[in-house]
Protein backbone atom coordinates (compact mmCIF):
# COMPACT_ATOMS: atom_id res chain seq x y z
CA UNK A 1 0.00 0.00 0.00
CA UNK A 2 1.16 3.48 -0.76
CA UNK A 3 -0.39 5.01 2.35
CA UNK A 4 -2.81 7.06 0.28
CA UNK A 5 -6.07 7.63 2.18
CA UNK A 6 -8.86 5.75 0.45
CA UNK A 7 -11.52 8.24 1.47
CA UNK A 8 -10.13 11.16 -0.53
CA UNK A 9 -10.77 11.69 -4.19
CA UNK A 10 -7.89 11.70 -6.63
CA UNK A 11 -5.35 9.53 -8.30
CA UNK A 12 -2.97 7.30 -6.38
CA UNK A 13 0.50 8.91 -6.16
CA UNK A 14 2.21 5.82 -7.62
CA UNK A 15 -0.18 5.75 -10.57
CA UNK A 16 0.38 9.46 -11.09
CA UNK A 17 4.14 8.96 -10.98
CA UNK A 18 3.98 6.11 -13.50
CA UNK A 19 1.79 8.20 -15.81
CA UNK A 20 4.17 11.15 -15.62
CA UNK A 21 7.21 8.95 -16.34
CA UNK A 22 5.36 7.56 -19.34
CA UNK A 23 4.63 11.10 -20.51
CA UNK A 24 8.30 12.04 -20.09
CA UNK A 25 9.35 9.00 -22.12
CA UNK A 26 6.84 9.80 -24.87
CA UNK A 27 7.85 13.43 -25.17
CA UNK A 28 11.58 12.68 -24.92
CA UNK A 29 11.35 10.25 -27.81
CA UNK A 30 9.51 12.83 -29.93
CA UNK A 31 12.13 15.47 -29.13
CA UNK A 32 14.91 13.10 -30.15
CA UNK A 33 13.17 12.24 -33.44
CA UNK A 34 12.58 15.92 -34.17
CA UNK A 35 16.18 16.81 -33.37
CA UNK A 36 17.45 14.09 -35.68
CA UNK A 37 15.11 15.30 -38.41
CA UNK A 38 16.44 18.84 -38.06
CA UNK A 39 20.09 17.77 -38.21
CA UNK A 40 20.02 15.01 -40.82
CA UNK A 41 16.74 13.99 -42.43
CA UNK A 42 13.47 12.53 -41.19
CA UNK A 43 13.76 8.78 -40.67
CA UNK A 44 10.07 8.24 -39.86
CA UNK A 45 6.81 10.02 -40.60
CA UNK A 46 4.98 11.94 -37.91
CA UNK A 47 2.42 9.15 -37.53
CA UNK A 48 5.17 6.55 -37.14
CA UNK A 49 6.98 8.73 -34.59
CA UNK A 50 3.78 9.14 -32.58
CA UNK A 51 3.12 5.39 -32.64
CA UNK A 52 6.65 4.48 -31.56
CA UNK A 53 6.58 7.30 -29.00
CA UNK A 54 3.39 5.86 -27.53
CA UNK A 55 5.11 2.48 -27.19
CA UNK A 56 8.13 4.13 -25.54
CA UNK A 57 5.84 6.03 -23.17
CA UNK A 58 3.91 2.88 -22.34
CA UNK A 59 7.15 1.04 -21.62
CA UNK A 60 8.41 3.86 -19.43
CA UNK A 61 5.14 3.99 -17.49
CA UNK A 62 4.99 0.23 -16.96
CA UNK A 63 8.66 0.16 -16.01
CA UNK A 64 8.14 2.96 -13.50
CA UNK A 65 5.14 1.26 -11.93
CA UNK A 66 7.02 -2.04 -11.59
CA UNK A 67 10.34 -0.63 -10.39
CA UNK A 68 9.18 2.14 -8.06
CA UNK A 69 8.19 -0.12 -5.12
CA UNK A 70 11.48 -2.02 -5.41
CA UNK A 71 13.53 1.15 -5.51
CA UNK A 72 11.60 2.63 -2.57
CA UNK A 73 12.17 -0.53 -0.52
CA UNK A 74 15.86 -0.51 -1.43
CA UNK A 75 16.19 3.16 -0.41
CA UNK A 76 14.41 2.47 2.90
CA UNK A 77 16.71 -0.47 3.53
CA UNK A 78 19.78 1.71 2.93
CA UNK A 79 18.54 4.22 5.50
CA UNK A 80 18.42 1.46 8.12
CA UNK A 81 22.14 0.73 7.76
C-alpha positions as CSV (number, residue, x, y, z in Angstrom):
1,X,0.0,0.0,0.0
2,X,1.2,3.5,-0.8
3,X,-0.4,5.0,2.4
4,X,-2.8,7.1,0.3
5,X,-6.1,7.6,2.2
6,X,-8.9,5.8,0.4
7,X,-11.5,8.2,1.5
8,X,-10.1,11.2,-0.5
9,X,-10.8,11.7,-4.2
10,X,-7.9,11.7,-6.6
11,X,-5.4,9.5,-8.3
12,X,-3.0,7.3,-6.4
13,X,0.5,8.9,-6.2
14,X,2.2,5.8,-7.6
15,X,-0.2,5.7,-10.6
16,X,0.4,9.5,-11.1
17,X,4.1,9.0,-11.0
18,X,4.0,6.1,-13.5
19,X,1.8,8.2,-15.8
20,X,4.2,11.1,-15.6
21,X,7.2,8.9,-16.3
22,X,5.4,7.6,-19.3
23,X,4.6,11.1,-20.5
24,X,8.3,12.0,-20.1
25,X,9.4,9.0,-22.1
26,X,6.8,9.8,-24.9
27,X,7.9,13.4,-25.2
28,X,11.6,12.7,-24.9
29,X,11.3,10.3,-27.8
30,X,9.5,12.8,-29.9
31,X,12.1,15.5,-29.1
32,X,14.9,13.1,-30.2
33,X,13.2,12.2,-33.4
34,X,12.6,15.9,-34.2
35,X,16.2,16.8,-33.4
36,X,17.4,14.1,-35.7
37,X,15.1,15.3,-38.4
38,X,16.4,18.8,-38.1
39,X,20.1,17.8,-38.2
40,X,20.0,15.0,-40.8
41,X,16.7,14.0,-42.4
42,X,13.5,12.5,-41.2
43,X,13.8,8.8,-40.7
44,X,10.1,8.2,-39.9
45,X,6.8,10.0,-40.6
46,X,5.0,11.9,-37.9
47,X,2.4,9.2,-37.5
48,X,5.2,6.5,-37.1
49,X,7.0,8.7,-34.6
50,X,3.8,9.1,-32.6
51,X,3.1,5.4,-32.6
52,X,6.7,4.5,-31.6
53,X,6.6,7.3,-29.0
54,X,3.4,5.9,-27.5
55,X,5.1,2.5,-27.2
56,X,8.1,4.1,-25.5
57,X,5.8,6.0,-23.2
58,X,3.9,2.9,-22.3
59,X,7.2,1.0,-21.6
60,X,8.4,3.9,-19.4
61,X,5.1,4.0,-17.5
62,X,5.0,0.2,-17.0
63,X,8.7,0.2,-16.0
64,X,8.1,3.0,-13.5
65,X,5.1,1.3,-11.9
66,X,7.0,-2.0,-11.6
67,X,10.3,-0.6,-10.4
68,X,9.2,2.1,-8.1
69,X,8.2,-0.1,-5.1
70,X,11.5,-2.0,-5.4
71,X,13.5,1.2,-5.5
72,X,11.6,2.6,-2.6
73,X,12.2,-0.5,-0.5
74,X,15.9,-0.5,-1.4
75,X,16.2,3.2,-0.4
76,X,14.4,2.5,2.9
77,X,16.7,-0.5,3.5
78,X,19.8,1.7,2.9
79,X,18.5,4.2,5.5
80,X,18.4,1.5,8.1
81,X,22.1,0.7,7.8
